[in-house]
Amino acid sequence: MNRRPFWQQCLLYLWVSPITLICLPIAWWAKATGGGYAMHGTVLEVWGGKVGQQLERGIPLLGAVNAVTLGHLVAGVTLDHLDASRVHERTHVEQFERWGFFFPLVYLLRGLYAHWCGGHFYWDNPYEIEARQRAAQARQHSLTNQRE
């Protein structure tokens, strides 16, 4: 991932901040119930506790998930889940940075459109397709580098 100038990263934080700030209590909830949180690059990663349990049980529209991106906060079932889904979830962070606090609405509308066209809200959502493609490319790149 390319490093941005400090001023540009600050603008991106501001553009996405309404979502991130609303979701910050998730980090405290995870920590208070046996999970944890830490900064990983420019993203606050949250894992475990009641947050992880809820992600395993399922969330509206998506069902059970390994991780979910909420602005510059990524919540995962466990640290291992966060590690395994990092490229996928960072793609969603970039999508948040592109659309700002409008991204949840845009994501919802694209998912509903996919469903209306006979597809699946999640699997046929173009934002999920992009994230899966990037994750697959990263895995392929990693395998190629291991062989060399």
N, C-alpha and C positions, 0 to 999 in steps of 0.2 A: 504494500500500500504506500502511495506517495505521501511524503510529509508536506503539509501545507504551511504557508507563512502563519505566524501567530495571529495576526489580525484577521486573516481569513477563517481560521479555526474558531475564533471568538464570534465572528458573524454567523457561522454555521451553528454554534451552540445557541446563540440567541434565536435564530430562525426555528430551531427545534425545541427550545426551552419550555414552551408551555406544556408539551407532552412529557418531557423528561421530569419537570418539576412536579407535575401531578402524580407521576409514578414513583417518585423517590421514596415514599413510605414503604414501598415493596421491599427495599433493601433493609430497612429497620425491622420489618415484619419477619423477613428471613432470618436475620441475625438473632432476633429475640426468640425464635422458635427452633434454634439449633443449626441454622444454615450460616451463610456468610456472604461477604461482598468484598470486592477489591477493584481497583482501577486496572484495566488492561488497555494500554494505549490511551485513546480518548474516550473509552467506553467504560461505564460502571457495570461490572458483571456481578450478578446476584445468583446464589444457588442454595438449594436445599431448604430445610425446615418446612414450614407449612406452604411456602411458595412452591417448592419442588413437588410436594404432595399434590397441590392443586393442579400444577401443570401435568402431572401424570394422570390425574382423574379427568382432566379436560377443561377447556375454556370455551366460551361461546363462539360459534361459527367454525372453530378449528378443531375441537376435540382434544384428545391427548397429544401433547407436543413435547419435544426434547427441550426446546427453548423458544422464547418469544422476545422480539425487539420492540422496545417502547421508547423511541427517541434515541438518546445516547445511553440507555439502560438496556441490558440484555439479561433476562432472567432464565435460568436453566434448572433442570431437575437436579443435576449434580455438577461438580467441576468437570467430570469426564464428559458429560453431555455438552457442556459449554465448549470444551476442547474439540469435540467431534463436529460441532456445528458452527465453529467460529467463522469460517469463510461465508457460509450461508447467511448467518446473522449479520456479519459486517456488510454484506450486500444490502440488507434491509436498513442498516444505519445509513449507508450512502443514499438509499432511496428516501429516507427521512430527510437527509440533508438537501436533497434535490427538491422535495415537495414541502418541506417544513411541517408546520402543524396541520397542514391540509392532508398529509399522507394517509392518516387513518380513513378519512372520507374517500379519497381516491382509491385506496386499496379495497374498501368495502364496495364501492361502485363497480370496480373491475371484476371483483369476485361475483357480485350479483349478475353482472352482464354475462360472465362465463356460465353461470348457472342457468340464466335465462336462455342462452344459446344451446343448452343441452349438456354443458360440461359440468365440472365440479368446482365449487366455490374456491377451494384451496388449490387443488392440483392443476387446474386450468387457469389460475390467476397469473397474468403475465409477470407480476412482481415475484411470485414464487418460482415461476419457470426461470427467470433470470438468476435468482439465488441458487437454484439447483444446478443450473449450467455452470455458474462460476465455481461452485463447490466441486463439481465433477472435473472441471479444468484444473483446479488446484490439486486434486487427487492424482490426476494423470501426470501433471508436472512433477509432483513429488515422486511418483513411481519411476518416471523417466530419469530423474536425478539420482535415485537410488541405484539404478542399473549402471550408471556411468562410473 
